[in-house]
Amino acid sequence: MINRKVFRWLGVAPVVLLLAHAAPLPAAAESATRITASKAATAGIDKVMADGIASGKIAGGSVGVMKDGKIVFLKGYGYSDLEDGQTVKADTIFRIGSITKQFTSAMLMMLVERGQLSLSDPISKYFPDFPKADGITVRHLLNHTSGIHSYTDKNFASRGWRAHDTNEMVSYIAGQDNLTDFAVGEDYRYNNSAYVLAAAIVEKLTGKPYGVALEEMITKPLGLNDTAYDDERAIVPRRAKGYDLLNDKLANPLPLSVSVAHGAGAMRSTAADMLRWQDALFSGKVVKPESLALMIEPSKLKDGRLTSAVSKSFPSGPPPLEYGLGLAVGERDGRRIVGHGGAINGFNAALYTYPDEKTAIVLLVNTQGGANQRYYDVAKAWFEGNGGAKK
Protein backbone atom coordinates (compact mmCIF):
# COMPACT_ATOMS: atom_id res chain seq x y z
CA MET A 1 0.00 0.00 0.00
CA ILE A 2 1.19 3.53 -0.80
CA ASN A 3 2.39 5.45 2.26
CA ARG A 4 0.14 8.47 1.89
CA LYS A 5 1.79 10.30 4.78
CA VAL A 6 5.05 10.32 2.84
CA PHE A 7 3.34 11.59 -0.30
CA ARG A 8 1.71 14.37 1.72
CA TRP A 9 5.22 15.26 2.89
CA LEU A 10 6.31 15.50 -0.75
CA GLY A 11 3.29 17.62 -1.52
CA VAL A 12 2.02 15.45 -4.37
CA ALA A 13 -0.78 12.97 -4.75
CA PRO A 14 0.22 9.39 -5.63
CA VAL A 15 -1.64 9.49 -8.92
CA VAL A 16 0.07 12.76 -9.86
CA LEU A 17 3.46 11.23 -9.10
CA LEU A 18 2.62 8.19 -11.18
CA LEU A 19 1.32 10.15 -14.15
CA ALA A 20 3.86 12.99 -14.04
CA HIS A 21 4.88 14.73 -17.24
CA ALA A 22 7.01 12.71 -19.64
CA ALA A 23 8.25 15.58 -21.79
CA PRO A 24 12.04 15.55 -22.32
CA LEU A 25 14.02 18.08 -20.33
CA PRO A 26 16.03 20.79 -22.07
CA ALA A 27 19.63 19.97 -22.97
CA ALA A 28 22.49 21.34 -20.89
CA ALA A 29 23.13 24.98 -21.71
CA GLU A 30 26.13 27.23 -21.28
CA SER A 31 24.77 30.36 -22.87
CA ALA A 32 23.45 32.98 -20.48
CA THR A 33 20.61 33.63 -22.91
CA ARG A 34 19.21 30.16 -22.10
CA ILE A 35 19.17 30.78 -18.36
CA THR A 36 15.88 32.05 -16.96
CA ALA A 37 16.66 33.18 -13.44
CA SER A 38 16.18 36.53 -11.74
CA LYS A 39 19.09 38.93 -11.78
CA ALA A 40 19.11 38.94 -7.99
CA ALA A 41 19.31 35.15 -7.76
CA THR A 42 22.03 34.99 -10.41
CA ALA A 43 24.03 37.73 -8.68
CA GLY A 44 23.61 36.00 -5.32
CA ILE A 45 24.85 32.63 -6.58
CA ASP A 46 27.66 34.31 -8.52
CA LYS A 47 28.82 35.97 -5.30
CA VAL A 48 28.74 32.77 -3.25
CA MET A 49 30.84 30.97 -5.83
CA ALA A 50 33.17 33.89 -6.53
CA ASP A 51 33.84 34.35 -2.81
CA GLY A 52 34.69 30.67 -2.46
CA ILE A 53 37.09 30.73 -5.40
CA ALA A 54 38.70 34.00 -4.28
CA SER A 55 39.25 32.54 -0.80
CA GLY A 56 41.29 29.73 -2.31
CA LYS A 57 39.03 27.14 -0.67
CA ILE A 58 37.62 25.74 -3.91
CA ALA A 59 39.04 25.34 -7.41
CA GLY A 60 35.72 25.41 -9.23
CA GLY A 61 32.17 24.22 -9.32
CA SER A 62 28.92 23.92 -11.20
CA VAL A 63 25.48 25.04 -10.04
CA GLY A 64 22.15 23.95 -11.47
CA VAL A 65 18.54 24.70 -10.58
CA MET A 66 15.38 23.03 -11.82
CA LYS A 67 11.94 24.54 -11.30
CA ASP A 68 8.72 22.74 -12.22
CA GLY A 69 10.65 20.13 -14.20
CA LYS A 70 12.65 22.65 -16.25
CA ILE A 71 16.29 23.60 -15.86
CA VAL A 72 16.26 27.35 -15.21
CA PHE A 73 19.84 27.95 -14.09
CA LEU A 74 23.05 26.21 -15.12
CA LYS A 75 26.48 27.74 -14.75
CA GLY A 76 30.12 26.83 -14.19
CA TYR A 77 32.60 28.71 -12.01
CA GLY A 78 36.35 28.66 -11.50
CA TYR A 79 38.73 26.02 -12.79
CA SER A 80 38.35 22.38 -13.74
CA ASP A 81 42.13 22.05 -14.12
CA LEU A 82 44.34 24.48 -12.21
CA GLU A 83 47.56 23.35 -13.85
CA ASP A 84 46.33 23.82 -17.41
CA GLY A 85 44.01 26.75 -16.67
CA GLN A 86 40.87 25.00 -17.95
CA THR A 87 37.67 26.59 -16.67
CA VAL A 88 34.51 24.89 -15.45
CA LYS A 89 31.71 24.95 -18.01
CA ALA A 90 28.04 24.16 -17.50
CA ASP A 91 28.67 20.65 -18.82
CA THR A 92 31.86 19.88 -16.89
CA ILE A 93 31.84 16.38 -15.40
CA PHE A 94 32.49 15.83 -11.68
CA ARG A 95 32.65 12.83 -9.40
CA ILE A 96 29.53 12.87 -7.23
CA GLY A 97 30.60 10.67 -4.31
CA SER A 98 27.77 9.39 -2.15
CA ILE A 99 25.01 10.75 -4.36
CA THR A 100 25.76 7.38 -5.97
CA LYS A 101 23.83 5.80 -3.09
CA GLN A 102 20.55 7.11 -4.55
CA PHE A 103 21.24 5.12 -7.70
CA THR A 104 22.23 1.96 -5.85
CA SER A 105 19.07 2.14 -3.74
CA ALA A 106 16.90 2.84 -6.79
CA MET A 107 18.33 -0.14 -8.68
CA LEU A 108 17.58 -2.43 -5.76
CA MET A 109 14.03 -1.05 -5.57
CA MET A 110 13.63 -1.75 -9.28
CA LEU A 111 14.73 -5.33 -8.65
CA VAL A 112 12.22 -5.55 -5.78
CA GLU A 113 9.51 -4.46 -8.21
CA ARG A 114 10.61 -7.18 -10.61
CA GLY A 115 10.26 -9.77 -7.86
CA GLN A 116 13.97 -10.59 -7.79
CA LEU A 117 14.53 -9.74 -4.14
CA SER A 118 12.87 -8.40 -1.01
CA LEU A 119 14.11 -5.72 1.36
CA SER A 120 13.63 -8.29 4.11
CA ASP A 121 15.99 -10.77 2.46
CA PRO A 122 18.85 -11.70 4.80
CA ILE A 123 22.22 -10.73 3.35
CA SER A 124 23.35 -14.30 3.99
CA LYS A 125 21.20 -15.21 0.99
CA TYR A 126 23.66 -13.31 -1.21
CA PHE A 127 26.81 -13.67 0.90
CA PRO A 128 26.52 -17.10 2.57
CA ASP A 129 30.03 -16.92 4.05
CA PHE A 130 29.75 -13.37 5.43
CA PRO A 131 30.50 -13.51 9.17
CA LYS A 132 28.18 -12.16 11.87
CA ALA A 133 25.41 -11.69 9.31
CA ASP A 134 22.56 -13.01 11.47
CA GLY A 135 19.56 -10.70 11.32
CA ILE A 136 21.02 -8.28 8.78
CA THR A 137 18.70 -7.63 5.84
CA VAL A 138 18.93 -5.69 2.60
CA ARG A 139 16.90 -2.92 4.24
CA HIS A 140 19.50 -2.62 7.02
CA LEU A 141 22.18 -2.10 4.37
CA LEU A 142 20.26 0.72 2.72
CA ASN A 143 19.36 2.64 5.89
CA HIS A 144 22.76 2.34 7.64
CA THR A 145 21.51 0.26 10.59
CA SER A 146 23.29 -3.00 9.76
CA GLY A 147 26.04 -2.44 12.31
CA ILE A 148 28.70 -3.48 9.78
CA HIS A 149 31.81 -1.34 10.17
CA SER A 150 32.46 1.09 7.33
CA TYR A 151 35.68 0.17 5.54
CA THR A 152 36.51 3.83 4.81
CA ASP A 153 38.67 4.35 7.87
CA LYS A 154 42.39 4.88 8.35
CA ASN A 155 43.08 1.15 8.03
CA PHE A 156 42.01 1.20 4.37
CA ALA A 157 43.89 4.36 3.38
CA SER A 158 47.12 2.53 2.54
CA ARG A 159 45.42 0.38 -0.13
CA GLY A 160 42.81 2.75 -1.55
CA TRP A 161 45.10 3.85 -4.37
CA ARG A 162 44.83 0.57 -6.30
CA ALA A 163 41.88 -0.84 -8.21
CA HIS A 164 39.71 -3.44 -6.44
CA ASP A 165 37.05 -5.61 -8.00
CA THR A 166 33.78 -6.40 -6.26
CA ASN A 167 34.92 -9.68 -4.77
CA GLU A 168 38.01 -8.03 -3.30
CA MET A 169 35.93 -5.30 -1.72
CA VAL A 170 33.40 -7.73 -0.22
CA SER A 171 36.22 -9.92 1.11
CA TYR A 172 37.98 -6.93 2.64
CA ILE A 173 34.80 -5.75 4.35
CA ALA A 174 34.03 -9.25 5.65
CA GLY A 175 37.57 -9.65 6.92
CA GLN A 176 37.74 -6.47 9.02
CA ASP A 177 38.96 -7.10 12.56
CA ASN A 178 36.31 -4.72 13.86
CA LEU A 179 33.54 -6.07 11.64
CA THR A 180 30.57 -4.76 13.63
CA ASP A 181 30.04 -1.51 15.51
CA PHE A 182 26.69 -2.37 17.12
CA ALA A 183 23.93 -4.96 17.09
CA VAL A 184 21.82 -4.87 13.94
CA GLY A 185 18.99 -2.33 14.09
CA GLU A 186 20.02 -0.86 17.44
CA ASP A 187 21.92 2.17 16.15
CA TYR A 188 22.55 4.24 13.03
CA ARG A 189 25.96 4.90 11.54
CA TYR A 190 26.59 6.15 8.03
CA ASN A 191 28.16 3.20 6.30
CA ASN A 192 29.96 2.81 2.98
CA SER A 193 30.50 -0.93 3.48
CA ALA A 194 26.75 -1.48 3.35
CA TYR A 195 26.43 0.18 -0.04
CA VAL A 196 29.31 -1.82 -1.51
CA LEU A 197 27.43 -4.93 -0.41
CA ALA A 198 24.19 -3.50 -1.83
CA ALA A 199 25.90 -2.89 -5.16
CA ALA A 200 27.29 -6.43 -5.10
CA ILE A 201 23.70 -7.68 -4.75
CA VAL A 202 22.78 -5.67 -7.86
CA GLU A 203 25.58 -7.45 -9.70
CA LYS A 204 24.53 -10.88 -8.45
CA LEU A 205 20.90 -10.39 -9.49
CA THR A 206 21.57 -8.78 -12.87
CA GLY A 207 24.60 -10.91 -13.72
CA LYS A 208 26.39 -7.74 -14.84
CA PRO A 209 29.02 -5.37 -13.46
CA TYR A 210 27.54 -2.48 -11.50
CA GLY A 211 28.45 0.07 -14.16
CA VAL A 212 26.76 -1.93 -16.90
CA ALA A 213 23.65 -2.50 -14.79
CA LEU A 214 23.56 1.22 -13.99
CA GLU A 215 23.69 2.10 -17.68
CA GLU A 216 21.06 -0.41 -18.73
CA MET A 217 18.64 0.20 -15.87
CA ILE A 218 18.93 3.96 -15.38
CA THR A 219 21.29 6.19 -17.34
CA LYS A 220 20.54 4.99 -20.89
CA PRO A 221 16.72 4.86 -20.51
CA LEU A 222 16.72 8.33 -18.94
CA GLY A 223 19.16 9.84 -21.42
CA LEU A 224 21.72 10.70 -18.73
CA ASN A 225 24.55 10.69 -21.22
CA ASP A 226 27.15 12.26 -18.92
CA THR A 227 26.41 10.02 -15.94
CA ALA A 228 28.35 6.81 -15.41
CA TYR A 229 30.34 4.60 -13.09
CA ASP A 230 33.66 6.42 -13.13
CA ASP A 231 37.04 4.98 -14.05
CA GLU A 232 40.23 6.99 -13.51
CA ARG A 233 41.89 5.09 -16.39
CA ALA A 234 39.27 6.09 -18.95
CA ILE A 235 39.66 9.17 -21.15
CA VAL A 236 36.62 11.30 -20.29
CA PRO A 237 36.32 14.63 -22.13
CA ARG A 238 35.18 17.53 -19.93
CA ARG A 239 35.99 15.67 -16.67
CA ALA A 240 37.29 17.96 -13.94
CA LYS A 241 40.38 17.22 -11.90
CA GLY A 242 39.86 17.05 -8.15
CA TYR A 243 41.68 19.01 -5.45
CA ASP A 244 42.14 19.02 -1.71
CA LEU A 245 43.36 21.57 0.83
CA LEU A 246 46.86 21.11 2.22
CA ASN A 247 47.98 23.65 4.83
CA ASP A 248 44.95 25.69 3.80
CA LYS A 249 46.04 25.81 0.16
CA LEU A 250 44.69 23.98 -2.89
CA ALA A 251 46.67 20.83 -3.69
CA ASN A 252 46.30 17.58 -5.57
CA PRO A 253 44.48 14.96 -3.47
CA LEU A 254 45.93 11.67 -2.34
CA PRO A 255 45.56 9.01 -5.06
CA LEU A 256 42.40 6.93 -4.92
CA SER A 257 41.05 4.31 -7.26
CA VAL A 258 37.38 5.17 -7.64
CA SER A 259 36.69 1.45 -7.82
CA VAL A 260 37.00 1.21 -4.04
CA ALA A 261 33.99 3.52 -3.68
CA HIS A 262 31.88 1.20 -5.85
CA GLY A 263 28.11 1.52 -5.28
CA ALA A 264 28.74 3.78 -2.31
CA GLY A 265 30.31 6.62 -4.28
CA ALA A 266 31.99 5.83 -7.61
CA MET A 267 29.83 7.74 -10.09
CA ARG A 268 30.46 10.83 -12.19
CA SER A 269 27.95 13.29 -13.67
CA THR A 270 27.11 16.87 -14.58
CA ALA A 271 24.84 19.39 -12.89
CA ALA A 272 22.25 19.07 -15.68
CA ASP A 273 22.18 15.27 -15.51
CA MET A 274 21.82 15.40 -11.73
CA LEU A 275 18.75 17.60 -12.08
CA ARG A 276 17.30 15.31 -14.74
CA TRP A 277 17.90 12.33 -12.47
CA GLN A 278 16.19 13.97 -9.52
CA ASP A 279 13.21 14.95 -11.69
CA ALA A 280 12.92 11.42 -13.08
CA LEU A 281 13.12 9.83 -9.64
CA PHE A 282 10.41 12.03 -8.15
CA SER A 283 8.12 11.94 -11.19
CA GLY A 284 7.69 8.19 -11.36
CA LYS A 285 10.06 7.45 -14.23
CA VAL A 286 12.45 5.29 -12.20
CA VAL A 287 10.50 3.42 -9.53
CA LYS A 288 6.85 3.09 -8.62
CA PRO A 289 5.28 5.47 -6.08
CA GLU A 290 5.26 2.71 -3.46
CA SER A 291 9.00 2.22 -3.88
CA LEU A 292 9.74 5.93 -3.74
CA ALA A 293 7.68 6.15 -0.57
CA LEU A 294 9.95 3.54 1.02
CA MET A 295 13.05 5.39 -0.13
CA ILE A 296 12.04 8.65 1.55
CA GLU A 297 10.30 7.26 4.63
CA PRO A 298 12.42 8.02 7.74
CA SER A 299 13.95 4.83 9.08
CA LYS A 300 13.48 3.66 12.64
CA LEU A 301 15.66 1.66 15.00
CA LYS A 302 14.47 -1.44 16.83
CA ASP A 303 13.29 0.67 19.76
CA GLY A 304 11.23 2.95 17.50
CA ARG A 305 13.54 5.94 17.54
CA LEU A 306 14.29 7.76 14.30
CA THR A 307 17.85 7.76 12.99
CA SER A 308 18.21 11.46 13.83
CA ALA A 309 18.02 10.56 17.52
CA VAL A 310 21.43 8.90 17.32
CA SER A 311 23.00 10.79 14.41
CA LYS A 312 26.06 12.88 15.08
CA SER A 313 25.77 16.61 14.42
CA PHE A 314 28.07 19.54 14.97
CA PRO A 315 27.23 21.67 18.04
CA SER A 316 26.77 24.82 15.95
CA GLY A 317 25.30 23.06 12.94
CA PRO A 318 21.73 22.23 11.93
CA PRO A 319 19.96 19.16 13.30
CA PRO A 320 20.63 15.92 11.40
CA LEU A 321 18.34 14.86 8.60
CA GLU A 322 16.38 11.63 8.77
CA TYR A 323 17.60 8.78 6.57
CA GLY A 324 15.44 6.62 4.35
CA LEU A 325 16.87 4.24 1.77
CA GLY A 326 19.60 6.14 -0.06
CA LEU A 327 17.88 9.48 0.53
CA ALA A 328 17.88 11.91 3.45
CA VAL A 329 14.81 13.93 4.38
CA GLY A 330 14.19 16.83 6.72
CA GLU A 331 14.34 20.61 6.87
CA ARG A 332 16.98 23.23 6.19
CA ASP A 333 16.58 27.00 6.51
CA GLY A 334 12.83 26.61 7.03
CA ARG A 335 12.32 24.52 3.90
CA ARG A 336 11.64 20.80 3.55
CA ILE A 337 14.27 18.93 1.55
CA VAL A 338 15.02 15.43 0.30
CA GLY A 339 18.26 14.33 -1.33
CA HIS A 340 21.87 13.50 -0.56
CA GLY A 341 25.38 14.88 -0.40
CA GLY A 342 28.55 13.30 -1.67
CA ALA A 343 32.28 13.44 -0.97
CA ILE A 344 35.22 11.57 -2.44
CA ASN A 345 38.91 12.48 -2.74
CA GLY A 346 39.06 15.81 -4.57
CA PHE A 347 35.31 16.30 -4.96
CA ASN A 348 32.22 17.34 -3.03
CA ALA A 349 28.58 17.47 -4.14
CA ALA A 350 25.05 18.11 -2.91
CA LEU A 351 21.72 17.47 -4.62
CA TYR A 352 18.41 18.22 -2.92
CA THR A 353 14.80 18.68 -3.95
CA TYR A 354 12.58 21.22 -2.20
CA PRO A 355 9.10 19.71 -2.65
CA ASP A 356 7.10 22.74 -1.48
CA GLU A 357 8.92 24.98 -3.94
CA LYS A 358 8.95 22.33 -6.71
CA THR A 359 12.64 23.11 -7.03
CA ALA A 360 15.83 21.04 -7.15
CA ILE A 361 19.28 22.53 -6.64
CA VAL A 362 22.65 20.88 -7.26
CA LEU A 363 26.19 21.98 -6.50
CA LEU A 364 29.17 20.01 -7.80
CA VAL A 365 32.63 21.10 -6.64
CA ASN A 366 36.09 19.76 -7.53
CA THR A 367 37.51 20.42 -4.07
CA GLN A 368 37.07 18.19 -1.06
CA GLY A 369 34.69 19.77 1.45
CA GLY A 370 33.85 22.63 -0.91
CA ALA A 371 30.11 22.01 -1.19
CA ASN A 372 29.11 21.56 2.44
CA GLN A 373 27.85 24.89 3.82
CA ARG A 374 28.35 26.50 0.42
CA TYR A 375 25.46 24.44 -0.96
CA TYR A 376 23.04 26.01 1.52
CA ASP A 377 24.45 29.45 0.75
CA VAL A 378 23.71 28.82 -2.93
CA ALA A 379 20.18 27.64 -2.11
CA LYS A 380 19.58 30.68 0.09
CA ALA A 381 20.78 33.00 -2.68
CA TRP A 382 18.44 31.31 -5.14
CA PHE A 383 15.32 31.50 -3.01
CA GLU A 384 15.93 34.99 -1.65
CA GLY A 385 16.82 36.25 -5.13
CA ASN A 386 13.49 34.96 -6.41
CA GLY A 387 11.44 36.51 -3.65
CA GLY A 388 11.23 33.43 -1.44
CA ALA A 389 11.42 34.16 2.27
CA LYS A 390 12.02 31.55 4.93
CA LYS A 391 8.92 29.73 6.04
Secondary structure by P-SEA (a helix, b strand, c coil): ccaaaaaaaacccaaaaaacccccccccccccccccccaaaaaaaaaaaaaaaaacccccbbbbbbccccccccccccccccccbbbbcccbbbbbcccaaaaaaaaaaaaaaacccccccccccccccccccccccaaaaaaccccccccccccccccccccccaaaaaaaaaaccccccccccccccccaaaaaaaaaaaaaaacccaaaaaaaccccccccccccccccccccccbbbbbbbcccbbbbccccccccccccccccccaaaaaaaaaaaaacccccaaaaaaaacccccccccccccccccccccccbbbbcccbbbbbcccbbbbbcccccccccbbbbbbccccbbbbbbbccccccaaaaaaaaaaaaaaaccccc
